[in-house]
Amino acid sequence: MSRQFVTEAVMMAIYGQLLVPNRPVEYIVPYTTILELYELRDSDEPLMNIPDDDQHVKAKIGELIAYFEQPLNQKKIRRCLNVPWAKSPAILLGERAQITVINSVDNASYGETYDPIETELLLTSQRAKVPILTDQVELIHRIIDGGVPVMVYDIDDFEFAMEEETFRRSH
């Protein structure tokens, strides 16, 4: 059985270890985070503090976009876009990693505390009963402080989150 996490598509580009996990994993990714990849790729704003790292991440974002634009993957993604909360068939990212795209809907249920993508992550996590995986420490603190009923892991704790006992206790 594979582990599941709700996360943003950009995490696959920034954190290469997500693509080579030690166990099977499925990342449930809101479609809007795939659209965000185009904005991040084309933005003049740096994503990383070190210029070489920023160039590397933007190149990886470009590779991920190209992968999602391959005809079969594009077809899988389009399948979920007509119905709110529909999921795409799995898109393989390696031997043990796959992405399922979800057509999540921001219904503003968390007001101004969370931006639309954060809201979609929270709602997707609640609907799927799957933990969120993020590198945004401030988001983690807002989730905890706000008492939002989701499990959340810092990306630095990915290996810990993948451990079977940890996974069982979180559900």
DSSP file with accessible surface (Angstrom, degrees, kcal/mol):
  #  RESIDUE AA STRUCTURE BP1 BP2  ACC     N-H-->O    O-->H-N    N-H-->O    O-->H-N    TCO  KAPPA ALPHA  PHI   PSI    X-CA   Y-CA   Z-CA
    1    1 A M              0   0  197      0, 0.0     2,-0.2     0, 0.0     0, 0.0   0.000 360.0 360.0 360.0 134.5    0.0    0.0    0.0
    2    2 A S        -     0   0   33      1,-0.1    23,-0.3    21,-0.1     2,-0.2  -0.561 360.0-117.0 -88.5 151.7    1.4    3.4   -0.9
    3    3 A R  E     -a   25   0A  17     21,-2.3    23,-3.3    -2,-0.2     2,-0.4  -0.512  30.0-147.6 -77.0 153.7    1.6    6.4    1.4
    4    4 A Q  E     +a   26   0A  51     21,-0.2     2,-0.3    -2,-0.2    23,-0.2  -0.975  19.1 173.3-128.8 142.4   -0.4    9.4    0.4
    5    5 A F  E     -a   27   0A   0     21,-2.0    23,-3.3    -2,-0.4     2,-0.5  -0.993  27.9-132.9-142.2 145.4    0.2   13.1    0.9
    6    6 A V  E     +ab  28 132A   0    125,-2.8   127,-2.7    -2,-0.3     2,-0.3  -0.857  47.7 143.3 -93.2 130.6   -1.5   16.2   -0.3
    7    7 A T        -     0   0    0     21,-2.0     2,-0.3    -2,-0.5   127,-0.1  -0.941  49.6 -88.0-155.9 176.5    1.1   18.7   -1.6
    8    8 A E    >   -     0   0   10    125,-0.4     3,-1.4    -2,-0.3     4,-0.5  -0.701  32.9-123.0 -92.9 149.2    1.9   21.3   -4.2
    9    9 A A  T >> S+     0   0    0     21,-0.3     3,-1.6    -2,-0.3     4,-0.7   0.863 108.2  65.7 -59.1 -35.9    3.3   20.4   -7.6
   10   10 A V  H >> S+     0   0   10      1,-0.3     4,-2.4    23,-0.2     3,-0.7   0.794  87.1  70.1 -61.6 -24.4    6.3   22.7   -7.1
   11   11 A M  H <> S+     0   0    3     -3,-1.4     4,-2.6     1,-0.3    -1,-0.3   0.853  92.5  58.3 -61.7 -32.1    7.5   20.5   -4.2
   12   12 A M  H <4 S+     0   0    4     -3,-1.6    -1,-0.3    -4,-0.5    -2,-0.2   0.839 110.5  42.8 -65.6 -32.9    8.4   17.8   -6.8
   13   13 A A  H << S+     0   0    9     -3,-0.7     3,-0.2    -4,-0.7    -2,-0.2   0.874 119.1  41.7 -80.3 -39.2   10.7   20.3   -8.5
   14   14 A I  H  < S+     0   0   37     -4,-2.4     2,-0.8     1,-0.2    -2,-0.2   0.898 118.0  43.8 -76.2 -41.2   12.3   21.7   -5.4
   15   15 A Y    ><  -     0   0   48     -4,-2.6     3,-1.9    -5,-0.2     4,-0.3  -0.790  61.4-178.7-114.2  89.8   12.7   18.5   -3.4
   16   16 A G  G >  S+     0   0   41     -2,-0.8     3,-1.9     1,-0.3     4,-0.5   0.766  76.1  73.3 -58.6 -26.8   14.1   15.8   -5.7
   17   17 A Q  G >  S+     0   0   79      1,-0.3     3,-0.9     2,-0.2    -1,-0.3   0.760  84.5  68.2 -63.5 -20.0   14.0   13.2   -2.8
   18   18 A L  G <  S+     0   0    0     -3,-1.9    -1,-0.3     1,-0.2    -2,-0.2   0.766  96.8  53.9 -67.7 -23.2   10.2   13.2   -3.2
   19   19 A L  G <  S+     0   0   52     -3,-1.9    77,-0.4    -4,-0.3    78,-0.3   0.595 111.7  43.5 -87.4 -11.5   10.6   11.5   -6.5
   20   20 A V  S <  S+     0   0  113     -3,-0.9    -1,-0.2    -4,-0.5    -2,-0.1  -0.431  78.3 166.9-130.4  59.2   12.8    8.7   -5.2
   21   21 A P        -     0   0    1      0, 0.0     4,-0.1     0, 0.0    75,-0.1  -0.266  44.7-123.3 -71.4 163.2   11.1    7.6   -2.0
   22   22 A N  S    S+     0   0   85      2,-0.1   137,-0.0    74,-0.0     3,-0.0   0.575  97.0  30.5 -83.0  -9.2   12.1    4.3   -0.2
   23   23 A R  S    S-     0   0   88     73,-0.1    73,-0.1   -20,-0.0   -21,-0.1  -0.951 105.3 -76.3-138.3 161.8    8.5    3.1   -0.4
   24   24 A P        -     0   0   65      0, 0.0   -21,-2.3     0, 0.0     2,-0.3  -0.308  54.2-178.4 -60.3 139.0    5.6    3.7   -2.8
   25   25 A V  E     -ac   3  97A   2     71,-2.9    73,-1.5   -23,-0.3     2,-0.5  -0.995  20.2-155.1-142.9 144.5    4.0    7.1   -2.4
   26   26 A E  E     -ac   4  98A  21    -23,-3.3   -21,-2.0    -2,-0.3     2,-0.6  -0.991   9.7-155.5-120.1 126.3    1.1    9.0   -4.0
   27   27 A Y  E     -ac   5  99A   0     71,-3.0    73,-2.8    -2,-0.5     2,-0.7  -0.905   6.2-151.5-101.3 123.0    1.0   12.7   -4.1
   28   28 A I  E     -ac   6 100A   0    -23,-3.3   -21,-2.0    -2,-0.6    73,-0.2  -0.877  21.5-172.2 -95.0 117.7   -2.4   14.2   -4.4
   29   29 A V  E     - c   0 101A   0     71,-2.7    73,-2.2    -2,-0.7   -21,-0.1  -0.952  23.1-126.5-121.2 119.4   -1.9   17.6   -6.1
   30   30 A P  E >>  - c   0 102A   0      0, 0.0     3,-1.6     0, 0.0     4,-0.7  -0.394  24.4-125.5 -60.5 138.6   -4.6   20.3   -6.6
   31   31 A Y  H >> S+     0   0   59     71,-2.6     4,-1.8     1,-0.3     3,-1.4   0.857 107.2  64.8 -55.9 -37.4   -4.7   21.3  -10.2
   32   32 A T  H 3> S+     0   0   43      1,-0.3     4,-1.8    70,-0.3    -1,-0.3   0.804  95.4  59.3 -60.5 -25.7   -4.2   24.9   -9.4
   33   33 A T  H <> S+     0   0    0     -3,-1.6     4,-0.7     2,-0.2    -1,-0.3   0.775 102.7  52.4 -75.0 -22.7   -0.7   24.1   -8.1
   34   34 A I  H XX S+     0   0    7     -3,-1.4     3,-0.8    -4,-0.7     4,-0.7   0.910 108.7  49.8 -73.4 -41.7    0.1   22.7  -11.6
   35   35 A L  H >X S+     0   0   71     -4,-1.8     4,-1.0     1,-0.2     3,-0.9   0.881 103.8  60.9 -61.0 -35.5   -1.0   26.0  -13.1
   36   36 A E  H 3X S+     0   0   42     -4,-1.8     4,-2.7     1,-0.2    -1,-0.2   0.798  89.8  70.2 -63.2 -27.1    1.2   27.8  -10.6
   37   37 A L  H <X S+     0   0    0     -3,-0.8     4,-2.6    -4,-0.7    -1,-0.2   0.893  96.5  52.0 -57.4 -40.0    4.2   26.0  -12.1
   38   38 A Y  H <X S+     0   0   65     -3,-0.9     4,-2.1    -4,-0.7    -1,-0.2   0.914 110.2  48.0 -64.1 -42.3    3.9   28.2  -15.2
   39   39 A E  H  X S+     0   0  136     -4,-1.0     4,-1.0     2,-0.2    -2,-0.2   0.915 113.2  47.7 -63.7 -43.4    3.8   31.4  -13.1
   40   40 A L  H  < S+     0   0   32     -4,-2.7     3,-0.3     1,-0.2    -2,-0.2   0.901 112.0  49.7 -66.4 -39.7    6.8   30.3  -11.1
   41   41 A R  H  < S+     0   0   94     -4,-2.6    -1,-0.2    -5,-0.2    -2,-0.2   0.900 117.0  40.5 -64.1 -41.3    8.8   29.3  -14.2
   42   42 A D  H  < S+     0   0  105     -4,-2.1    -1,-0.2    -5,-0.2    -2,-0.2   0.547  93.4 107.2 -88.8  -6.3    8.0   32.7  -15.9
   43   43 A S     <  -     0   0   39     -4,-1.0    -3,-0.0    -3,-0.3    -4,-0.0  -0.416  61.2-148.7 -75.8 146.1    8.5   34.9  -12.9
   44   44 A D  S    S+     0   0  162     -2,-0.1    -1,-0.1     2,-0.1    -4,-0.1   0.581  72.9 102.5 -83.7 -12.6   11.5   37.2  -12.4
   45   45 A E  S    S-     0   0  139      1,-0.1     2,-0.1     2,-0.0    -2,-0.1  -0.552  80.6-117.0 -72.4 132.5   11.1   36.7   -8.6
   46   46 A P        -     0   0   85      0, 0.0    -1,-0.1     0, 0.0    -2,-0.1  -0.446  18.7-163.1 -71.0 142.6   13.7   34.2   -7.3
   47   47 A L  S    S+     0   0   56     -2,-0.1     2,-0.3     1,-0.1    -2,-0.0   0.698  78.7  39.1 -90.8 -27.1   12.4   31.0   -5.7
   48   48 A M  S    S-     0   0   54      2,-0.1     6,-0.1     1,-0.1    -1,-0.1  -0.883  78.1-128.6-124.0 155.6   15.6   30.2   -4.0
   49   49 A N  S    S+     0   0  170     -2,-0.3    -1,-0.1    -3,-0.1     3,-0.1   0.798  93.9  67.5 -73.7 -29.9   18.1   32.5   -2.2
   50   50 A I  S  > S-     0   0   95      1,-0.1     4,-2.6    -3,-0.0     3,-0.3  -0.830  79.9-139.8 -97.0 124.8   21.2   31.2   -4.1
   51   51 A P  H  > S+     0   0   98      0, 0.0     4,-2.5     0, 0.0     5,-0.2   0.858 102.2  50.4 -52.6 -43.0   21.2   32.1   -7.9
   52   52 A D  H  > S+     0   0  118      2,-0.2     4,-2.2     1,-0.2     5,-0.1   0.907 112.1  47.7 -63.2 -40.2   22.5   28.7   -8.9
   53   53 A D  H  > S+     0   0   74     -3,-0.3     4,-2.8     2,-0.2     5,-0.2   0.899 110.5  52.7 -64.7 -39.7   19.8   26.9   -6.9
   54   54 A D  H  X S+     0   0   22     -4,-2.6     4,-2.6     1,-0.2     5,-0.2   0.932 109.9  47.3 -63.4 -44.1   17.2   29.2   -8.3
   55   55 A Q  H  X S+     0   0  136     -4,-2.5     4,-2.2     1,-0.2    -1,-0.2   0.906 112.4  50.6 -62.6 -41.6   18.2   28.4  -11.9
   56   56 A H  H  X S+     0   0  108     -4,-2.2     4,-2.4     2,-0.2    -2,-0.2   0.937 111.8  46.5 -62.1 -47.3   18.3   24.7  -11.0
   57   57 A V  H  X S+     0   0    6     -4,-2.8     4,-2.7     1,-0.2    -2,-0.2   0.917 111.7  50.8 -64.7 -41.8   14.8   24.8   -9.5
   58   58 A K  H  X S+     0   0   37     -4,-2.6     4,-2.2     1,-0.2    -1,-0.2   0.891 110.1  50.6 -64.6 -35.1   13.4   26.7  -12.5
   59   59 A A  H  X S+     0   0   51     -4,-2.2     4,-2.2    -5,-0.2    -1,-0.2   0.920 110.8  48.8 -65.7 -41.8   14.9   24.2  -14.9
   60   60 A K  H  X S+     0   0   74     -4,-2.4     4,-2.5     2,-0.2    -2,-0.2   0.878 108.8  53.2 -65.5 -36.8   13.3   21.4  -12.8
   61   61 A I  H  X S+     0   0    0     -4,-2.7     4,-2.7     2,-0.2    -1,-0.2   0.933 108.5  50.6 -62.0 -43.6    9.9   23.3  -12.9
   62   62 A G  H  X S+     0   0   23     -4,-2.2     4,-2.5     1,-0.2    -2,-0.2   0.906 110.1  49.6 -60.0 -41.1   10.3   23.4  -16.7
   63   63 A E  H  X S+     0   0  111     -4,-2.2     4,-2.3     2,-0.2    -1,-0.2   0.903 111.1  49.3 -64.6 -41.0   11.0   19.7  -16.9
   64   64 A L  H  X S+     0   0   17     -4,-2.5     4,-2.7     2,-0.2    -2,-0.2   0.920 110.6  50.0 -66.4 -41.7    7.9   19.0  -14.7
   65   65 A I  H  X S+     0   0    1     -4,-2.7     4,-1.8     1,-0.2    -2,-0.2   0.943 110.8  49.8 -59.5 -47.2    5.7   21.2  -16.9
   66   66 A A  H  X S+     0   0   54     -4,-2.5     4,-0.6     1,-0.2    -1,-0.2   0.895 110.4  51.0 -60.1 -38.2    7.0   19.4  -20.0
   67   67 A Y  H >< S+     0   0   69     -4,-2.3     3,-1.1     1,-0.2     6,-0.2   0.929 110.3  47.7 -65.5 -44.2    6.3   16.1  -18.4
   68   68 A F  H 3< S+     0   0    5     -4,-2.7    -1,-0.2     1,-0.2    -2,-0.2   0.776 108.5  57.2 -66.4 -25.7    2.7   17.1  -17.5
   69   69 A E  H 3< S+     0   0   83     -4,-1.8    -1,-0.2    -5,-0.2    -2,-0.2   0.547  76.3 115.7 -84.5  -7.0    2.3   18.4  -21.1
   70   70 A Q  S <X S-     0   0   96     -3,-1.1     4,-3.2    -4,-0.6     5,-0.3  -0.383  81.6-112.2 -59.4 141.5    3.1   15.0  -22.6
   71   71 A P  H  > S+     0   0  108      0, 0.0     4,-2.4     0, 0.0     5,-0.2   0.853 113.1  45.7 -49.7 -47.3    0.0   13.8  -24.4
   72   72 A L  H  > S+     0   0  108      2,-0.2     4,-2.2     1,-0.2     5,-0.1   0.938 117.3  43.9 -64.9 -44.0   -0.9   10.8  -22.1
   73   73 A N  H  > S+     0   0    7     -6,-0.2     4,-2.4     2,-0.2    -1,-0.2   0.907 113.1  51.8 -68.0 -39.3   -0.3   12.9  -18.9
   74   74 A Q  H  X S+     0   0   69     -4,-3.2     4,-2.7     1,-0.2    -1,-0.2   0.911 109.2  50.9 -61.8 -41.1   -2.2   15.8  -20.3
   75   75 A K  H  X S+     0   0  133     -4,-2.4     4,-1.4    -5,-0.3    -2,-0.2   0.917 109.6  50.3 -63.2 -43.0   -5.1   13.5  -21.2
   76   76 A K  H  X S+     0   0   42     -4,-2.2     4,-0.5     1,-0.2    -2,-0.2   0.917 112.1  47.4 -61.7 -43.0   -5.1   12.1  -17.6
   77   77 A I  H >< S+     0   0   12     -4,-2.4     3,-1.4     1,-0.2     4,-0.4   0.930 108.4  54.2 -65.2 -44.6   -5.1   15.6  -16.1
   78   78 A R  H >< S+     0   0  141     -4,-2.7     3,-1.2     1,-0.3     4,-0.4   0.803  94.9  71.0 -60.5 -29.2   -7.9   16.8  -18.4
   79   79 A R  H 3< S+     0   0  168     -4,-1.4     3,-0.4     1,-0.3    -1,-0.3   0.792 101.3  43.6 -58.9 -29.4  -10.1   13.9  -17.3
   80   80 A C  T X< S+     0   0    1     -3,-1.4     3,-0.7    -4,-0.5     6,-0.4   0.535  93.1  82.8 -94.7  -3.9  -10.6   15.4  -13.9
   81   81 A L  T <  S+     0   0   49     -3,-1.2    -1,-0.2    -4,-0.4    -2,-0.1   0.593  80.5  61.1 -83.2  -8.3  -11.2   19.0  -14.9
   82   82 A N  T 3  S+     0   0  149     -4,-0.4    -1,-0.2    -3,-0.4    -2,-0.1   0.688 103.1  49.6 -89.3 -18.0  -14.9   18.8  -15.7
   83   83 A V  S X  S-     0   0   88     -3,-0.7     3,-1.9    -4,-0.1    20,-0.2  -0.980  89.0-113.4-126.6 127.8  -16.2   17.8  -12.3
   84   84 A P  T 3  S+     0   0   80      0, 0.0    20,-0.2     0, 0.0     3,-0.1  -0.322 101.1   9.7 -57.5 137.7  -15.3   19.4   -9.0
   85   85 A W  T 3  S+     0   0   48     18,-3.3    19,-0.2     1,-0.2     2,-0.1   0.497  91.5 144.5  69.7   9.4  -13.2   17.2   -6.7
   86   86 A A    <   -     0   0   27     -3,-1.9    17,-2.5    -6,-0.4     2,-0.4  -0.472  41.1-138.2 -73.4 150.7  -12.6   14.6   -9.5
   87   87 A K  B     -D  102   0A  98     15,-0.2    15,-0.2    -2,-0.1     3,-0.1  -0.868   8.2-128.2-111.5 146.4   -9.3   12.9   -9.5
   88   88 A S        -     0   0    7     13,-2.9   -11,-0.1    -2,-0.4     3,-0.1  -0.415  36.6 -92.8 -79.2 161.6   -7.1   12.1  -12.4
   89   89 A P        -     0   0   41      0, 0.0    12,-0.4     0, 0.0    -1,-0.1  -0.380  65.1 -75.5 -63.7 158.8   -5.7    8.6  -13.1
   90   90 A A        -     0   0   32     10,-0.1     2,-0.5    -3,-0.1    10,-0.2  -0.280  40.5-152.1 -62.6 139.8   -2.2    8.2  -11.6
   91   91 A I  E     -E   99   0A   0      8,-2.8     8,-2.9    -3,-0.1     2,-0.2  -0.973  20.4-131.0-112.7 116.8    0.7    9.9  -13.3
   92   92 A L  E     +E   98   0A  99     -2,-0.5     6,-0.3     6,-0.2     3,-0.1  -0.460  27.2 177.2 -73.0 138.7    3.9    8.0  -12.7
   93   93 A L        -     0   0   30      4,-3.2     2,-0.3     1,-0.3     5,-0.2   0.261  66.9 -38.1-118.7   4.1    6.9   10.0  -11.6
   94   94 A G  S    S-     0   0   39      3,-0.8    -1,-0.3     1,-0.1   -74,-0.1  -0.968  88.5 -50.6 162.3-167.1    9.3    7.2  -11.1
   95   95 A E  S    S+     0   0  189     -2,-0.3    -1,-0.1     1,-0.2   -75,-0.1   0.849 134.3  13.4 -66.6 -34.2    9.5    3.6   -9.8
   96   96 A R  S    S+     0   0  115    -77,-0.4   -71,-2.9   -73,-0.1     2,-0.4   0.318 112.4  80.3-126.6   6.0    7.7    4.4   -6.5
   97   97 A A  E     +c   25   0A   3    -78,-0.3    -4,-3.2   -73,-0.2    -3,-0.8  -0.948  46.1 166.2-121.4 140.5    6.2    7.9   -6.9
   98   98 A Q  E     -cE  26  92A  52    -73,-1.5   -71,-3.0    -2,-0.4     2,-0.4  -0.983  22.8-139.5-146.3 156.4    3.0    9.0   -8.6
   99   99 A I  E     -cE  27  91A   0     -8,-2.9    -8,-2.8    -2,-0.3     2,-0.5  -0.943   6.5-165.2-116.4 138.6    0.9   12.1   -8.7
  100  100 A T  E     -c   28   0A   7    -73,-2.8   -71,-2.7    -2,-0.4     2,-0.4  -0.996  18.3-144.5-117.5 122.9   -2.9   12.1   -8.7
  101  101 A V  E     -c   29   0A   0     -2,-0.5   -13,-2.9   -12,-0.4     2,-0.4  -0.720  13.7-161.0 -88.2 136.6   -4.3   15.5   -9.8
  102  102 A I  E     -cD  30  87A   5    -73,-2.2   -71,-2.6    -2,-0.4     2,-1.8  -0.958  21.4-135.2-120.7 137.5   -7.5   16.7   -8.1
  103  103 A N        -     0   0   31    -17,-2.5   -18,-3.3    -2,-0.4   -17,-0.3  -0.558  41.5-178.3 -86.6  70.1   -9.8   19.3   -9.3
  104  104 A S        -     0   0    8     -2,-1.8     2,-0.4   -20,-0.2   -72,-0.1  -0.282  17.0-141.5 -72.6 160.7  -10.1   20.9   -5.9
  105  105 A V        -     0   0   58     15,-0.1     2,-0.8    14,-0.1    -1,-0.0  -0.985   5.4-139.9-130.0 123.6  -12.3   23.9   -5.3
  106  106 A D        +     0   0   57     -2,-0.4    14,-0.1     1,-0.1    11,-0.1  -0.737  22.7 175.6 -80.7 113.3  -11.5   26.9   -3.0
  107  107 A N        -     0   0  101     -2,-0.8    -1,-0.1     9,-0.1     4,-0.1   0.182  46.6-117.4-105.5  16.5  -14.8   27.7   -1.3
  108  108 A A    >   +     0   0   67      1,-0.1     3,-1.8     8,-0.1    -2,-0.1   0.699  66.9 144.0  59.7  22.2  -13.3   30.4    0.9
  109  109 A S  T 3  S+     0   0   65      1,-0.3    -1,-0.1     2,-0.1    -3,-0.0   0.707  71.2  48.2 -67.2 -16.1  -14.2   28.3    4.0
  110  110 A Y  T >> S-     0   0   52      1,-0.3     3,-1.3     4,-0.1     4,-0.6   0.205  97.5-152.5-108.6  15.3  -11.0   29.4    5.7
  111  111 A G  T <4  -     0   0   46     -3,-1.8     3,-0.5     1,-0.2    -1,-0.3  -0.124  58.3 -27.7  57.4-141.0  -11.5   33.1    5.0
  112  112 A E  T 34 S+     0   0  201      1,-0.2    -1,-0.2    -4,-0.0     3,-0.0   0.433 117.5  87.2 -92.2   0.4   -8.4   35.3    4.7
  113  113 A T  T <4 S+     0   0   83     -3,-1.3     2,-0.4     1,-0.1    -1,-0.2   0.839  97.2  33.8 -67.2 -31.5   -6.3   33.2    7.0
  114  114 A Y  S  < S-     0   0   11     -4,-0.6    -1,-0.1    -3,-0.5    -4,-0.1  -0.965  84.3-122.3-127.6 141.9   -5.2   31.0    4.1
  115  115 A D     >  -     0   0   77     -2,-0.4     4,-2.7     1,-0.1     5,-0.2  -0.246  43.3 -93.6 -73.4 170.4   -4.6   31.9    0.4
  116  116 A P  H  > S+     0   0   74      0, 0.0     4,-2.3     0, 0.0     5,-0.1   0.885 125.8  47.5 -57.1 -40.1   -6.6   30.0   -2.2
  117  117 A I  H  > S+     0   0   28      2,-0.2     4,-2.4     1,-0.2     5,-0.2   0.934 112.1  49.7 -68.5 -42.0   -4.0   27.3   -2.8
  118  118 A E  H  > S+     0   0    9      1,-0.2     4,-2.5     2,-0.2    -1,-0.2   0.921 110.3  51.6 -60.3 -41.1   -3.5   26.8    1.0
  119  119 A T  H  X S+     0   0    2     -4,-2.7     4,-2.9     1,-0.2     5,-0.2   0.923 108.9  50.2 -61.4 -42.8   -7.3   26.5    1.3
  120  120 A E  H  X S+     0   0   13     -4,-2.3     4,-2.6    -5,-0.2     5,-0.2   0.899 109.7  51.1 -63.8 -38.4   -7.4   23.9   -1.5
  121  121 A L  H  X S+     0   0    2     -4,-2.4     4,-2.5     2,-0.2    -1,-0.2   0.937 112.6  46.3 -61.6 -46.2   -4.6   21.9    0.2
  122  122 A L  H  X S+     0   0    1     -4,-2.5     4,-2.4     2,-0.2    -2,-0.2   0.937 115.0  45.3 -62.5 -47.0   -6.6   22.0    3.5
  123  123 A L  H  X S+     0   0   15     -4,-2.9     4,-2.7     2,-0.2     5,-0.2   0.895 113.6  49.8 -66.4 -39.3   -9.8   21.0    1.9
  124  124 A T  H  X S+     0   0    0     -4,-2.6     4,-2.8    -5,-0.2     5,-0.2   0.927 110.7  50.4 -64.4 -43.0   -8.2   18.2   -0.2
  125  125 A S  H  X>S+     0   0    3     -4,-2.5     5,-1.5    -5,-0.2     4,-1.3   0.920 112.8  46.4 -60.2 -43.9   -6.5   16.9    3.0
  126  126 A Q  H  <5S+     0   0   54     -4,-2.4    -2,-0.2     2,-0.2    -1,-0.2   0.927 115.0  45.8 -65.8 -45.6   -9.8   16.8    4.8
  127  127 A R  H  <5S+     0   0  149     -4,-2.7    -2,-0.2     1,-0.2    -1,-0.2   0.898 121.6  36.6 -65.2 -42.0  -11.7   15.2    2.0
  128  128 A A  H  <5S-     0   0   29     -4,-2.8    -1,-0.2    -5,-0.2    -2,-0.2   0.567 100.3-132.1 -87.2 -10.7   -9.1   12.5    1.3
  129  129 A K  T  <5 +     0   0  154     -4,-1.3    -3,-0.2    -5,-0.2    -4,-0.1   0.928  63.2 133.7  55.4  48.3   -8.1   12.1    5.0
  130  130 A V      < -     0   0    4     -5,-1.5    -1,-0.2    -6,-0.2    -2,-0.2  -0.975  58.7-108.4-129.8 139.8   -4.5   12.4    3.9
  131  131 A P        -     0   0    1      0, 0.0  -125,-2.8     0, 0.0     2,-0.3  -0.276  29.6-118.4 -68.6 155.8   -1.7   14.5    5.6
  132  132 A I  E     -bf   6 152A   0     19,-2.7    21,-2.9  -127,-0.2     2,-0.5  -0.730  18.7-156.0 -91.5 141.9   -0.3   17.6    4.0
  133  133 A L  E     + f   0 153A   1   -127,-2.7  -125,-0.4    -2,-0.3     2,-0.3  -0.985  30.0 151.5-119.4 119.1    3.4   17.7    3.1
  134  134 A T  E     - f   0 154A   0     19,-2.3    21,-2.4    -2,-0.5    22,-0.2  -0.968  48.8-146.5-145.9 160.8    4.8   21.2    2.9
  135  135 A D  S    S+     0   0   48     -2,-0.3     2,-1.1    19,-0.2     3,-0.1   0.314  72.2 106.4-106.0   5.2    8.0   23.3    3.3
  136  136 A Q     >  -     0   0   51      1,-0.2     4,-2.0     2,-0.1     3,-0.3  -0.700  46.2-176.0 -92.7  97.0    6.1   26.3    4.5
  137  137 A V  H  > S+     0   0   74     -2,-1.1     4,-2.4     1,-0.2    -1,-0.2   0.885  83.6  55.3 -60.6 -39.1    6.8   26.5    8.3
  138  138 A E  H  > S+     0   0  128      1,-0.2     4,-2.4     2,-0.2    -1,-0.2   0.888 106.2  51.6 -64.5 -36.2    4.4   29.4    8.7
  139  139 A L  H  > S+     0   0    2     -3,-0.3     4,-2.6     2,-0.2    -1,-0.2   0.927 108.2  52.0 -63.5 -44.3    1.6   27.4    7.1
  140  140 A I  H  X S+     0   0   21     -4,-2.0     4,-2.5     1,-0.2    -2,-0.2   0.938 110.8  47.9 -57.8 -44.8    2.3   24.6    9.5
  141  141 A H  H  X S+     0   0  100     -4,-2.4     4,-3.5     1,-0.2     5,-0.3   0.909 111.2  50.1 -64.4 -41.0    2.1   27.0   12.5
  142  142 A R  H  X S+     0   0   59     -4,-2.4     4,-2.2     2,-0.2     6,-0.3   0.880 110.5  50.6 -65.6 -36.3   -1.2   28.5   11.2
  143  143 A I  H  X>S+     0   0    3     -4,-2.6     5,-1.9     2,-0.2     4,-0.5   0.949 116.1  41.1 -64.4 -46.7   -2.7   25.1   10.8
  144  144 A I  H ><5S+     0   0  108     -4,-2.5     3,-1.1    -5,-0.2    -2,-0.2   0.954 117.7  46.1 -66.5 -49.9   -1.7   24.1   14.3
  145  145 A D  H 3<5S+     0   0  134     -4,-3.5    -1,-0.2     1,-0.3    -2,-0.2   0.845 113.7  50.1 -62.6 -33.8   -2.7   27.5   15.9
  146  146 A G  H 3<5S-     0   0   54     -4,-2.2    -1,-0.3    -5,-0.3    -2,-0.2   0.517 106.1-127.8 -82.8  -6.3   -6.0   27.5   14.0
  147  147 A G  T <<5 +     0   0   57     -3,-1.1    -3,-0.2    -4,-0.5    -4,-0.1   0.803  40.4 176.5  65.5  28.7   -6.9   24.0   15.1
  148  148 A V      < -     0   0   15     -5,-1.9     2,-2.5    -6,-0.3    -1,-0.2  -0.496  36.5-121.9 -68.2 129.0   -7.5   22.9   11.5
  149  149 A P  S    S+     0   0  103      0, 0.0     2,-0.3     0, 0.0    -1,-0.1  -0.347  74.3 102.9 -77.8  64.9   -8.4   19.2   11.6
  150  150 A V        -     0   0   26     -2,-2.5     2,-0.4    -7,-0.1   -24,-0.1  -0.971  69.4-120.5-136.8 156.6   -5.6   18.0    9.3
  151  151 A M        -     0   0   77     -2,-0.3   -19,-2.7   -21,-0.1     2,-0.4  -0.788  34.2-171.8 -92.6 139.5   -2.3   16.2    9.7
  152  152 A V  E     -f  132   0A  24     -2,-0.4     2,-0.4   -21,-0.2   -19,-0.2  -0.998   9.5-166.0-138.6 139.3    0.7   18.2    8.4
  153  153 A Y  E     -f  133   0A  14    -21,-2.9   -19,-2.3    -2,-0.4     2,-0.3  -0.978  23.5-123.7-123.6 140.2    4.3   17.3    7.9
  154  154 A D  E >   -f  134   0A  28     -2,-0.4     3,-2.4   -21,-0.2   -19,-0.2  -0.578  28.6-121.9 -72.9 141.5    7.3   19.5    7.2
  155  155 A I  G >  S+     0   0    1    -21,-2.4     3,-1.7     1,-0.3     4,-0.2   0.801 112.3  65.7 -58.5 -28.8    9.1   18.4    4.1
  156  156 A D  G 3  S+     0   0  127      1,-0.3    -1,-0.3   -22,-0.2     3,-0.3   0.708  99.7  53.1 -65.4 -18.3   12.2   18.0    6.2
  157  157 A D  G <> S+     0   0   80     -3,-2.4     4,-2.9     1,-0.2    -1,-0.3   0.086  73.3 119.7-101.7  21.9   10.4   15.2    8.0
  158  158 A F  H <> S+     0   0    4     -3,-1.7     4,-1.7     1,-0.2    -1,-0.2   0.914  74.7  47.5 -55.5 -49.3    9.5   13.3    4.8
  159  159 A E  H  > S+     0   0   91     -3,-0.3     4,-0.7     1,-0.2    -1,-0.2   0.906 113.2  49.6 -61.0 -41.6   11.3   10.1    5.8
  160  160 A F  H >4 S+     0   0   94      1,-0.2     3,-1.1     2,-0.2    -1,-0.2   0.927 109.7  51.3 -60.9 -44.6    9.7   10.2    9.2
  161  161 A A  H 3< S+     0   0    0     -4,-2.9    -1,-0.2     1,-0.3    -2,-0.2   0.798 105.8  56.6 -64.7 -26.9    6.3   10.7    7.6
  162  162 A M  H 3< S+     0   0    0     -4,-1.7    -1,-0.3    -5,-0.2    -2,-0.2   0.670  80.5 110.2 -78.9 -17.2    6.9    7.7    5.4
  163  163 A E  S <X S-     0   0   93     -3,-1.1     4,-2.4    -4,-0.7     5,-0.2  -0.350  73.1-130.0 -63.3 137.8    7.5    5.4    8.3
  164  164 A E  H  > S+     0   0   80      1,-0.2     4,-2.5     2,-0.2     5,-0.2   0.900 103.4  48.8 -58.6 -47.5    4.7    2.9    8.7
  165  165 A E  H  > S+     0   0  111      1,-0.2     4,-2.1     2,-0.2    -1,-0.2   0.920 112.4  49.0 -62.3 -42.5    4.1    3.4   12.4
  166  166 A T  H  > S+     0   0    7     -6,-0.2     4,-1.5     1,-0.2    -1,-0.2   0.929 111.0  51.0 -60.7 -44.2    4.0    7.1   12.0
  167  167 A F  H  < S+     0   0   24     -4,-2.4     4,-0.4     1,-0.2     3,-0.3   0.931 109.6  49.4 -62.4 -43.0    1.6    6.8    9.1
  168  168 A R  H >< S+     0   0  139     -4,-2.5     3,-1.2     1,-0.2    -1,-0.2   0.916 109.4  51.4 -64.2 -40.5   -0.8    4.6   11.0
  169  169 A R  H 3< S+     0   0  174     -4,-2.1    -1,-0.2     1,-0.3    -2,-0.2   0.802 102.1  61.6 -67.9 -25.4   -0.9    6.9   14.1
  170  170 A S  T 3<        0   0   23     -4,-1.5    -1,-0.3    -3,-0.3    -2,-0.2   0.597 360.0 360.0 -78.5  -8.8   -1.8    9.9   11.9
  171  171 A H    <         0   0  118     -3,-1.2   -41,-0.0    -4,-0.4    -1,-0.0  -0.816 360.0 360.0-109.9 360.0   -5.0    8.3   10.7
